[in-house]
Amino acid sequence: MTDTLTIHWPYLLAALGMLWLPRKWLRSGKSILKRRRKPDGALERLAGMGARDPEDRSVQPGKEFTNFRNYIDFFRALAGGYCLAQYGFTAEGEDAGQTVFLVQSLVLLVAVLIQTIRHDGRLSFYAAIFFFVGMNVGINGHYTGLFAFALTLAINPVIPNPRMFLAAYGLLLLPFGLVFNADYRLLAVDVCLVLLVPLLSLLTKRPVVIYSRKHKSAAT
């Protein structure tokens, strides 16, 4: 059987646009939820802003779920991942299927690097949690990412910082992927990409943070 590979460019380009659009570009113009932003919150910790204990760096879901850009991240990553996995290519034959898998993995790797690496005078990493959840749901086409996210939120009180939050979420993708019969290759890619950010943060000894508009501070 002859291997054939067809690229559906409209869907692929749409996927690239949604997955590769830098989050910082979403900051142009007035914020829909501007009235909710505090004037002094510039480079906020995903884990620390507003905590009663200043040493508390754990993720604060209440703050993250009121951030409108997080929902944009979730839905664009979900739509982009789904377009990439389901409509971007048509492959017949083992070699063509392997090529598609490699291209998809490369696209997702570039997307994660674009969304998570920041260099504004110094290197730091953005904890793109909602982007990861949307991407994982879209790529696998089922609820593995959502259930892993829900369980991570459930154990969040014992998770000390966003770096560990991402690590816990990435590891929890494995059992839920097995439960939902996820494609093992795509599941492995999802797990590796989520864990890549905490790993790079540890290797470079740079913080995992969340950005807002004006000033800067560090997080772990």
N, C-alpha and C positions, 0 to 999 in steps of 0.2 A: 504494500500500500504506500502510495506516494504521500509524503508529508506536505501539507499546505498550511500556510499561515496568512491570514487576512487581517489587516489592521483597519479598524473602523475609526477613521481619523476624527470625525465630529465628537464621538464619545470619548476617545482618548484625550483629545485636546480639552474637552470639558473637565475630565478627571484631573488633568494636569493643572488646569486653572484653579480648581477648587482645592486641590491638595498642596499646591506649591505657592499659593497666595500667602505672603508673609502676614502674620497677625498684626504687625505694627501698621500695615497699610489700612487696617480697619479703624485706626485712630483718627483718620482725617475727618474733618468736619466736627460738628457738635455731637456729643454723646447723647443718646436717647435717654440714658439714665444719669445724666450729668448731675441732677439735683441730689443723687444719692452718694456722690463722691465727696470724700472729705478733702479739704484743701491741702492737707499736709501729706497725703498718701501718694507717693511717687513710684518708687520701686518697692511694691508691697511684698511681704512674704506671703506665699500661698498659705503658710501656716501661722503667721504670728500676729497680724494686725488686729488690734482690738481685743486681744486676749487679756483676761484679768491678770494673769501672771505674765510679766514681761519675758520670762524665760520659756513660756509655752509657745512652741513653734509648730504645734500640730495643725493639720488642715482644719479650717473652719468652714464646713459645708454651707452654713447659712450665708456667709459672705460670697462664696463662689457661685451659689445658685441664684444670687441676685445680680450677677454680672452678665449683662446682655450679650457681650462679646463671646462669652463661653458657649452660649446657645448657637451663635453663628458658627463658632469653631466645630461644635458637635455636628450640626446638620450639613455643613459643607464637607467635613471629613467623611461623614456617612455617605452622602451622595457621590463624592469623588471616589471613595473606595468601592462603592457598588458599581459605578460606571466602569472603573478599571477592571474589576473582577468579572463582571457579567457581560459587558457590552464592548469593551475595548478591543477584543481580539476574537477571532475564530480560528481554532487550531485543530488540524486533523493529523494524527500521527504522534508517536512518542517524542520525536525530536522537536517537532513544532510546539508540542505542549511544554516541553522543558524550556524552550526559548521564551515562551510566554511567561512562564513562572519566573525566569531570571529577570525579564524586563519589568514585570510587576514588582518584584522584590527591589530592584534598583529604583524604580519610581517612588516606592514607599520609603526607602532609605533616604533619598534626597528630600522627600517631604518632611520627614522627622527632623533631619538636620536643619532645614529651613525654619521649621516651627520652634525648635528648641534652643538653637545656638544664638547667642547675642554677643555682640562685641561693640560696646559703647565706651571705648577707652580701655576697657578690660573685659576679659572673657567671663561669661556666666551662662547658665543654662535655665531655660524657662520650663516650668512644669506644666506642659500642655495636656493636662488630664482630660479635659473634655474633647480635645482633638483626638487623643488616643482612643477614647471610648467610641467616638463616632467612626473612626477609621476601622477599628476592630469589628464593629457591628457590620459596617458596609462590606468589608472584604470577605468575611465569613458568611454573611447573609443570614445570620440568626442571632440569638440572644446571649452568646458566650460573653461578649464584652460587657453587656449590661448587668448580667448576674455577677460577674467578677467585680464590677464596680460597686454594686450594691453590697456585696460581702465586705469589700474593702472599707466602705463607709461604715459598716456595722462594727468593724474592729478598729476604726479610726481613733477612738479614745486612747488606745494603747500604742498608736503609731506616733513617734516623736516629731517627725518632720516630713516635708514633701518628698525628699529623696527616698525615704523609706516607704512612703505612700505609693510612689511609682513602682518600687521594687515589689511590694506586696501585691499590687494590682497585676503586675506582669506575671508573677508566679501563680496567682489564682486563675489566670487564663487557662493554664494547663488542665486542671481537673475539670473545669466547666467545658472546655473544648472536647475533652473525652466524653463527657456526659452527652453533649449535643452532637457528637459525631462530626466534628469540624474536620475540614481538610487538614491533614496533619502537617503538610508542608507550609500552608498558609498560616496555620496556628503557630508553627515554629518561628516563622518570620515575625508574626505579631508579638510573640513573647520576647524575642531577641531585640526588636526595635524599642519596646517599652523599657526593657532593662538596660538598653544602651545609654540612656540619659543618666541614670544613677551611676553606672559604671564610669562613664566619661567624667562625671562630676568628681568621683572618688580619685580617679587617676590624675586629673589635673588639679585637684584640691580647690576647685572653684564651686561657688554656691549654686543651688537650684532655687530660682526665684520666680516671682510673677511681676510683670511690668505694668505700671500705670503711666501717666503722662509726664510728670515733671521731675521730681527729685529722685535720688537713688539711696538705697541702703542695702545691706547684705542680708542673706538668709542662708539656711543650710538645706 
